[in-house]
Amino acid sequence: MALYNFHRVLIAVAILFDLVFSLYCFRKWQETGATSQLIMLIGSSVVTVAMVAYLIYFNKNLVVLRRLGNRSFRSRNL
């Protein structure tokens, strides 16, 4: 497995973990009404959105890098 594929999987697992943690915080906040749970929920949601944005950014840049790599490979073989 290439390192960039491992990076994708690692970020995807982190996103799933953070989503589950956000759900946990939301349920605890509903039960107890604790402000700390609400703060953790908001923080976790912000981190989840940031990681999703990073994964999209990473995938777009990876496609560009692959295209550039293929062009230079083709030009050397001509």
Rosetta blueprint (number, residue, H / E / L):
1 M L
2 A L
3 L H
4 Y H
5 N H
6 F H
7 H H
8 R H
9 V H
10 L H
11 I H
12 A H
13 V H
14 A H
15 I H
16 L H
17 F H
18 D H
19 L H
20 V H
21 F H
22 S H
23 L H
24 Y H
25 C H
26 F H
27 R H
28 K H
29 W H
30 Q H
31 E H
32 T H
33 G L
34 A L
35 T H
36 S H
37 Q H
38 L H
39 I H
40 M H
41 L H
42 I H
43 G H
44 S H
45 S H
46 V H
47 V H
48 T H
49 V H
50 A H
51 M H
52 V H
53 A H
54 Y H
55 L H
56 I H
57 Y H
58 F H
59 N H
60 K H
61 N H
62 L H
63 V H
64 V H
65 L H
66 R H
67 R H
68 L H
69 G H
70 N H
71 R H
72 S H
73 F H
74 R H
75 S H
76 R H
77 N H
78 L L
